[in-house]
Amino acid sequence: MQKPTERGTATTVNFLAEQDGPPERDLKRMLADTFAHLGSVKAAYLARVDYGCPSEQHVALCIVTDEADTVEVVEAASSVFQSMFNSGAHVDILPLSKGEQSRISLVCRPFFTCQVQ
């Protein structure tokens, strides 16, 4: 079983749709609060994805952040996720490139965007 903070090796990511429902909305609210306090996340999406095999879909937290801040953001997001779901559940956490940001925006809206002050 992959731990929430382990780095995967997928080279193909297909963004399918927004992952949404009552538990996901609670998760998004808690993550949005966490990201607002961190100040380093520019945008975040909760999406259904596949990694080149359409029959194997996953839920992914997709984040836009500076590379230097990625580890801190992943650890904070993992902590929020683990506090809400049982230890057998996991979510993939994917830092997004600019190209991936364009592709995900076609099928999913961000649940968090940085509010510039």
Phi, psi and omega in degrees: 000133180281132176285153182301336183257005176285146180268125178277176182236019182295134178258337179249125176234121175252121179272123189258314184187167173287140173268117185214147179169175182306312181293326179292324178295320176298316178299315180299319179298314181293319178295319179300318177299316180297314181294324178298322179286326179292319179078000184253352180270128180271324178201155178213142181229148170244112190229155167272134182223163163228160183249046178099356178234096186304335181281351179243091180266149181227160172260132182229135169271114184253125187237148173246115181204165175290144183305324182296335183262358188301314183299315179298318180293316180299315180296318179295316180295319178299319180297316178298313181300312182295331179288340184258333187237162182291164186294342178278346181274151175213160175228137175283142178240118186240115169290135185262137170279171178300319178296320179292325177300318179296318182290318182292327182294345177284336185235355188208140176261149179289141174269348177218133169225144181295131176266105181290132181255000000 
